[in-house]
Amino acid sequence: MHRYYFDHNATTPVSQSVLEVLVAALLEVPGNASSIHQDGQLAKQRLEAARREVAALIGCEPKELVFTSGGTEADNLAILGSIPTRPAGQNHVVTTAIEHPAVLNPCRELERSGVSVTYVRPRPDGLIDPEDILRALRPETSLVSVMQANNETGVIQPIAEIAQLAHQSGALMHSDGVQSAGKIPVNVQDLDVDLYSISAHKFYGTKGIGALYVKSGTHLRPIQFGGKHERERRPGTENVPSAVAMAKAAAIARATLPLEPARLGDLRDRLERGILARVPDTAVNGAGVERTSNTTNLSFDGLEGEALVISLDLKGFAVSSGSACSSGAVEPSHVLLAMGLTPERARSSIRFSLGASNNEEQVDALIEAVAQSAAQLRKLSPTYTHA
């Protein structure tokens, strides 16, 4: 049986050319980038070349990029590392109710330490209204953190407009760009953010490597303690092979950005049209606003999303019922609940996220599988009473 992968927002398969670069770096660059001997200096050169390439993906200076272990660490460093550097009395954070747990949980940690946090809710279409951010701002607000693209719905937020409001109030602006970098053109100068998080495994790099953009002049305290690596912002021996692999993935992403999003958008639209036509009582969550072209989130009345995920998995299709970082949870998606969906409808929702390996043939096969699985499961559903 063929297996088709439609869960690229959880993670992307490592591309062959990235894998080749990773293996070569593991074999050819044995040194520690902090060592002064020739092997160490070679590692340092490769690390800095990688930093330049990754920086080019998001339009920043190489010195503004801190390598981390991934998006979660980058988010934690941005949030927990920036608050202690703010003037006394600036102890309020504004974020949203639809953030990834990598942002929500550091914010809850801040609350436990006495920092006040406001969680702005989205509109029913999943968009954060800048006016709601404006209303949440206070004189003591030190940080605003809003993701650029939502991992469950793909909805793209108006980050530049929100950043302008944050700066007018004297606050720093952080954006979780983990689901944006490599999928849409990103320029942190245009976005006017102070801090921006990315992760390599969302654009065909390896797991365990990411980066945080820290705008020049932005004060950041480390949240780990050790050596003076990464300009004293993130201690620990740098993961040079993974950084080199991330750079290769970033270069490929830059090269494919002019064409690949449009191709994926056509496939995503084909998938949505096919499912809506074949499966009654189905709706797209986040429809009508700008989304990343590879992502769709659909609710199926009368179904349990987890049951549909398992049924499709048995048919050879990998899809998701929400964030992979909360898999195993029986709670409905916090993102969909914040958008106003009932718990029942949120539980009935499935995320399909497309990538480089997908084509029309796979999409058509997925449509057929969804139609079959939905019909089978609805016959067994005690709550489905429609068509």
ROMI-871715 format. One line per field, with one value per residue (C-alpha): residue number from 0; x, y, z. Coordinates in pm, 1 decimal. Each point is the difference from the previous one (the first is absolute). Example, Ala and Ser with C-alpha at 12.3 -4.5 7.8 and 13.67 -1.06 7.14 Angstrom:
REM ROMI-871715
vomi = [0/1] .
east = [1230.0/137.0] .
north = [-450.0/344.0] .
up = [780.0/-66.0] .
END
This chain:
REM ROMI-871715
vomi = [0/1/2/3/4/5/6/7/8/9/10/11/12/13/14/15/16/17/18/19/20/21/22/23/24/25/26/27/28/29/30/31/32/33/34/35/36/37/38/39/40/41/42/43/44/45/46/47/48/49/50/51/52/53/54/55/56/57/58/59/60/61/62/63/64/65/66/67/68/69/70/71/72/73/74/75/76/77/78/79/80/81/82/83/84/85/86/87/88/89/90/91/92/93/94/95/96/97/98/99/100/101/102/103/104/105/106/107/108/109/110/111/112/113/114/115/116/117/118/119/120/121/122/123/124/125/126/127/128/129/130/131/132/133/134/135/136/137/138/139/140/141/142/143/144/145/146/147/148/149/150/151/152/153/154/155/156/157/158/159/160/161/162/163/164/165/166/167/168/169/170/171/172/173/174/175/176/177/178/179/180/181/182/183/184/185/186/187/188/189/190/191/192/193/194/195/196/197/198/199/200/201/202/203/204/205/206/207/208/209/210/211/212/213/214/215/216/217/218/219/220/221/222/223/224/225/226/227/228/229/230/231/232/233/234/235/236/237/238/239/240/241/242/243/244/245/246/247/248/249/250/251/252/253/254/255/256/257/258/259/260/261/262/263/264/265/266/267/268/269/270/271/272/273/274/275/276/277/278/279/280/281/282/283/284/285/286/287/288/289/290/291/292/293/294/295/296/297/298/299/300/301/302/303/304/305/306/307/308/309/310/311/312/313/314/315/316/317/318/319/320/321/322/323/324/325/326/327/328/329/330/331/332/333/334/335/336/337/338/339/340/341/342/343/344/345/346/347/348/349/350/351/352/353/354/355/356/357/358/359/360/361/362/363/364/365/366/367/368/369/370/371/372/373/374/375/376/377/378/379/380/381/382/383/384/385/386] .
east = [0.0/123.2/43.1/-65.0/113.1/-235.3/133.9/277.7/-93.1/96.2/331.6/137.5/205.3/369.2/80.8/268.9/232.4/-30.3/80.3/309.3/127.2/-69.4/190.7/292.0/19.5/-8.8/292.0/204.1/-42.3/103.2/115.5/-165.0/-77.1/146.0/339.8/290.3/170.2/-53.6/-283.7/-178.2/42.6/-141.4/-306.4/-28.9/19.5/-268.4/-220.0/27.5/-64.2/-314.2/-102.0/27.1/-219.3/-270.6/3.6/-61.6/-322.4/-156.8/185.8/214.1/369.0/190.1/105.9/-368.8/-62.2/30.5/3.1/-222.7/-121.6/-323.3/-308.2/-98.0/334.3/-2.9/-344.5/105.7/317.9/-192.6/-266.5/185.4/323.4/-145.0/-226.1/277.9/176.4/-297.6/-24.7/-137.3/-377.1/-34.0/-148.7/-281.6/-2.4/-254.2/-34.8/-286.9/-220.1/104.6/375.5/197.7/67.4/362.6/-127.7/-298.5/193.1/287.7/-269.7/-163.8/340.6/25.7/-341.7/122.1/284.1/-235.7/-6.7/-347.3/-92.2/-293.0/-115.3/-171.3/-263.1/-26.8/-296.6/-212.3/209.3/317.1/143.5/134.3/-143.5/271.6/-264.5/-35.4/375.5/-17.6/-271.8/209.1/310.7/80.3/267.4/178.6/-7.8/353.3/-56.3/-252.7/24.4/-217.5/68.5/26.7/-180.1/-212.0/114.7/-354.8/-189.7/280.7/-156.4/261.1/-6.4/64.1/334.3/136.5/-312.6/7.4/373.4/-63.4/-255.8/235.5/285.3/-222.0/-78.9/367.3/-20.4/218.8/-155.9/58.1/-149.2/7.0/85.5/41.6/-288.4/95.3/371.5/55.2/-371.4/-60.3/246.5/124.8/194.2/35.4/85.9/-333.0/-182.2/177.2/31.7/265.2/-0.9/-98.7/14.4/56.8/56.4/182.5/-220.5/-295.4/181.8/168.3/291.8/81.9/-173.6/189.0/119.2/-166.7/80.1/-110.7/36.7/98.5/-8.7/320.9/-29.7/-261.7/106.0/-36.8/107.0/90.6/-238.1/272.5/341.0/339.4/251.8/-3.9/-129.4/-230.2/111.0/-78.6/-366.1/-15.0/271.6/100.5/220.8/-160.0/-162.9/206.1/-116.9/-367.4/62.9/166.1/-298.3/-241.8/187.9/-40.7/-373.0/-25.5/175.9/-240.4/-297.0/116.1/43.6/-343.9/-202.4/-84.1/-186.9/-66.4/-262.4/-217.3/27.5/-95.8/-283.7/-148.2/22.1/-147.1/-292.3/-53.7/-8.3/-248.7/-230.8/8.1/-78.2/-272.9/-161.6/21.2/-61.9/-311.1/-7.7/364.3/155.6/342.2/126.2/172.7/-157.4/-18.7/327.0/360.3/150.9/324.0/-60.2/71.8/-245.3/-368.9/-199.7/-345.1/-273.2/-220.8/-333.1/-74.1/351.7/285.2/313.1/223.9/-211.4/30.1/377.8/28.8/-227.2/204.7/322.5/-121.7/-66.0/357.7/-44.5/176.3/-212.1/-51.0/-276.1/198.9/340.6/241.2/137.1/-331.4/-67.2/-142.2/-206.7/-373.6/-76.9/-131.6/232.0/52.8/41.6/-339.8/-170.6/145.8/-146.2/-342.6/-51.8/-195.9/201.3/-183.6/87.5/358.5/35.5/-134.7/272.6/294.5/309.6/145.5/339.5/162.7/361.3/254.9/-86.1/-372.2/-161.0/-346.1/-15.9/63.1/-252.2/-269.3/74.4/-27.4/-337.1/-130.1/135.7/-153.8/-337.0/8.9/118.9/-247.3/-291.7/105.3/51.9/-322.0/-199.8/138.1/-33.4/-274.9/16.2/-22.5/-358.3/40.3/8.5] .
north = [0.0/346.9/247.6/368.7/271.6/292.6/118.2/241.2/254.4/-256.4/-65.5/-27.3/-292.9/89.4/63.0/-212.6/292.5/116.8/-351.3/-14.8/331.6/-115.6/-326.9/176.4/252.5/-274.1/-170.5/300.2/249.0/-175.4/310.2/213.9/345.1/157.6/-168.6/204.3/-282.0/-60.8/-251.6/239.2/290.5/-206.5/-73.6/371.8/90.8/-251.1/121.9/363.8/-88.5/-181.8/302.3/223.5/-233.6/-37.2/375.6/56.8/-204.5/254.8/314.3/68.3/53.6/-318.5/144.9/37.9/-376.2/-231.1/-372.8/-200.4/-357.6/87.2/219.2/-75.6/111.8/306.2/97.7/-59.2/203.7/286.5/14.8/-93.8/166.9/339.3/67.5/37.1/258.7/239.0/309.2/-46.1/-8.1/-129.0/-331.4/-64.7/-220.9/-10.2/-320.9/-189.6/-295.3/-184.7/-15.7/-323.7/-151.7/110.8/355.4/-63.4/-200.3/249.1/265.7/-211.2/-33.4/379.6/20.0/-228.6/245.0/297.9/130.6/84.9/-154.9/91.1/-265.8/166.2/-213.9/-19.4/80.5/-302.9/-28.3/-40.8/346.1/213.3/350.9/262.0/213.0/-273.5/6.3/377.7/-31.7/-255.5/221.8/178.7/250.5/-287.8/-236.9/-126.6/-260.9/-91.3/-353.2/-97.7/-293.8/83.4/-310.5/-233.1/-361.2/-141.3/228.4/164.4/344.3/274.4/286.2/372.2/2.8/328.8/187.0/-159.7/73.1/367.0/13.2/-183.2/239.1/304.8/-121.2/-61.9/-380.5/-252.6/-209.2/-374.8/-223.8/-378.2/-53.4/-376.6/-63.8/293.4/-16.5/-196.9/3.8/370.0/282.2/133.3/319.2/88.9/359.9/41.0/-172.9/237.0/-270.2/-3.2/-377.0/-275.0/-379.5/-263.0/-377.1/-202.7/-309.4/200.0/60.4/-336.0/42.5/-218.9/-5.0/149.8/324.3/339.4/365.0/321.2/335.2/265.5/349.2/195.2/199.4/-230.7/-109.4/-369.9/-198.5/-367.3/-250.1/-266.0/47.7/-126.7/124.2/319.3/-153.2/181.6/345.5/-102.1/-54.9/-381.1/-210.7/-345.3/-145.0/95.2/-274.4/75.0/-290.6/79.1/372.3/-81.8/-219.3/275.9/239.7/-238.6/-29.8/379.2/40.5/-246.8/177.2/335.2/-151.3/-163.0/283.9/161.6/-313.5/-258.2/192.4/47.3/-371.8/-98.0/253.7/-160.9/-342.5/128.6/159.7/-322.4/-195.0/239.0/6.3/-378.3/-65.7/264.3/-145.1/-363.2/31.9/187.0/205.9/96.0/345.8/163.8/160.9/328.8/35.6/347.5/138.5/-34.7/-336.2/-180.9/-170.7/-351.5/-11.9/-75.6/-82.0/-156.2/-96.6/-303.9/14.2/-307.9/-140.9/-32.1/141.1/-259.8/-281.9/153.5/37.6/-369.7/-108.7/198.0/-132.1/-355.0/100.6/130.8/374.4/195.8/294.6/174.8/104.5/300.9/94.0/-292.7/146.3/-70.5/-340.1/-246.9/274.5/-63.2/369.4/171.3/242.3/319.8/183.2/-105.1/62.5/352.4/54.5/-77.0/-358.9/-221.8/-275.1/-255.3/175.4/59.6/-371.9/-80.3/199.4/-128.0/182.2/-86.8/157.1/-52.4/0.4/-69.0/-368.9/52.1/14.0/-5.0/-378.9/-17.2/277.0/-177.9/-324.4/185.8/149.0/-349.3/-137.6/284.2/-52.3/-373.2/39.1/277.6/-204.9/-308.3/187.9/197.5/-321.8/-88.0/350.4/51.1/377.3/21.7/45.3/195.6/-105.9] .
up = [0.0/-87.6/283.4/-69.0/238.3/66.7/337.9/-99.2/268.4/264.2/-169.7/-350.5/-132.1/-23.4/-364.8/-165.0/-67.8/363.5/119.9/-220.4/139.0/357.2/-40.3/-167.8/283.8/263.3/-173.7/-109.4/288.3/322.2/184.9/267.0/-140.9/316.7/-38.6/-137.6/-191.0/-370.6/47.1/232.1/-236.1/-289.4/213.4/79.6/-368.5/-91.4/286.7/-108.2/-365.3/116.1/206.8/-307.7/-207.1/264.8/63.0/-370.4/21.1/236.3/-108.4/304.9/71.9/90.4/336.7/89.6/-25.9/300.7/-71.3/238.0/32.0/-182.1/2.4/358.3/139.3/-225.7/131.4/360.0/-44.3/-160.1/269.9/316.9/-109.9/-88.3/300.6/263.7/-218.3/-9.5/222.5/349.8/5.2/-355.0/108.1/-246.7/-310.9/-281.5/-198.6/-164.8/90.5/-318.7/56.5/-4.0/345.1/-48.8/56.6/227.5/257.8/43.0/45.4/269.8/163.1/0.7/164.1/277.8/61.7/28.2/-357.3/-133.3/-338.0/-226.2/-249.6/-297.8/-171.8/-378.9/-218.9/-104.3/-318.6/206.6/-66.9/284.1/-26.8/62.2/170.9/261.8/53.9/38.3/264.7/189.9/17.4/326.9/102.4/175.1/-301.5/-67.3/-272.8/-268.5/-143.7/-298.2/-233.4/-370.0/-132.1/207.6/5.3/-0.7/-240.1/-198.7/58.1/-51.5/249.2/-71.0/182.2/-138.6/110.0/344.6/34.0/-70.5/281.7/236.2/-68.3/38.3/350.1/79.4/-11.5/-179.5/-278.2/-30.9/-267.9/-15.4/-366.7/18.9/-243.9/-226.0/-75.3/-318.8/-89.5/-64.0/-69.9/335.3/62.0/365.0/-92.0/-177.9/284.9/242.5/266.2/271.5/45.2/-246.8/45.5/-270.4/-12.2/-265.7/6.3/-131.9/-332.1/-69.2/238.6/298.0/335.3/292.2/-162.0/-22.4/39.1/165.4/-171.5/252.8/-148.0/56.1/320.9/152.1/347.2/69.7/304.3/-43.3/156.0/16.7/155.4/-105.5/-253.7/-205.3/-322.7/-243.0/119.2/359.1/-83.1/-19.7/168.3/-115.8/-271.2/-330.6/-206.9/-310.6/-221.3/60.6/-53.1/-333.8/-91.7/103.6/-226.2/-294.4/74.0/20.6/-335.7/-162.7/157.2/-137.3/-347.3/-2.0/157.7/-337.3/-117.1/271.6/206.1/-310.2/-86.2/353.5/1.0/-309.9/163.5/326.9/-186.1/-197.9/326.7/160.8/-301.2/-28.5/365.2/20.6/-312.9/112.6/374.1/121.3/321.7/-26.6/42.5/-37.7/320.5/-82.6/-343.8/-150.1/137.6/-115.6/93.4/-69.6/-331.2/125.5/291.9/36.5/311.0/-49.2/243.7/-65.9/186.1/206.7/-15.1/245.2/-161.3/164.3/-147.2/-346.7/42.5/91.7/-285.3/-251.8/148.4/-60.2/-361.4/-33.6/62.6/274.3/117.0/333.8/235.6/124.5/130.6/10.5/322.2/174.5/-155.0/245.3/160.3/16.7/30.2/-314.3/-178.9/199.6/-332.6/-133.3/335.4/5.4/-348.5/145.4/-113.6/236.1/171.4/-216.2/-325.2/112.3/75.7/-346.8/-175.3/-202.2/-125.4/-338.6/-70.0/-338.2/-109.6/-270.5/-40.4/-64.8/-345.1/-161.1/-5.7/375.8/69.4/-200.6/183.0/331.8/-98.5/-77.0/328.2/202.5/-167.7/73.5/359.1/81.4/-135.6/196.5/324.8/-28.6/-27.4/342.3/147.7/259.6/-56.4/-379.0/-119.3/-327.6/-366.7] .
END
